[in-house]
Amino acid sequence: MTERQSATRTGAQRGLSGPVVTYGVIGLCCLVFVIGPVSGLNPGFGTGDTLLAGTTRYFERWGVIPSELLRGSARALLTPLTALFVHGSWLHLLGNMLFLFVFGAMTEERMGRVRYALFYVGCGYLALLAYAVANAESSQTLVGGSGAISGVLGAFLCLFPKARVTSLFPFLFFLPLRFPAWIVLLFWFALQWLAEAQDTSSGPGVAYLAHLVGFGIGFCCAWAGLWLGARVKAQATATEGDSQP
């Protein structure tokens, strides 16, 4: 999935006013992955069984373990933050970063850098926390920025519903077609919902619930921001009007 974003190009021409948070998160996630054990590029983790053991310890240290998170230890409460920047495979990393690149830049431009950064971390944390609450007895580690990125998708749907994005649908033979964002994102949301409803596995897999929660939080936050912005603007206009002679 790709998109030509004129707002992003314009922002990049202004230097630091561009989507530096989005690009910074992408760069950080890629760096963390490359120096971690899963990429296979860091010889410090060894090979074979040594690499497998190191990978397990790595995920247990930086990922979310629901049963430990709900016990409330200080270290466990930090893991939803660290897990946002850790990914379990090349496919996991590239898929998440592609979605963030396509939808994150314009969302950041609209929200502003600081608010967007807090929004991203908040959505990711709450999405992982919701998953942990729903799987309170699980000792499986959970990593990845999918919950936060799902929040970005929800915000994008609220802020830019008519924006057109180029999408690849399997049942359309992967032909690149342009659709309004609301069609693409609601279709994505429906797929997550169906996958969550049909997921009966108790082992590690895709945390569809975190996707759904993140998406919902992102949409609601963006909607609340638009509503509050409209209220403030309306009040400011009324006050100005009252002061007219």
Secondary structure, 3 states (H helix, E strand, C coil): CECCCHHHHHHHHCHHHCCHHHHHHHHHHHHHHHHCCCCCCCHHHCCHHHHHHHHHHHHHHHCECHHHHCCCCHHHHHHHHHHHHCCCCHHHHHHHHHHHHHHHHHHHHHHCHHHHHHHHHHHHHHHHHHHHHHCCCCCCCECCCHHHHHHHHHHHHHHCCCCEEEEECHHHCCCEEEEEHHHHHHHHHHHHHHHHHHCCCCCCCCCHHHHHHHHHHHHHHHHHHHHHHHHHHHHHHHHHHHCCC
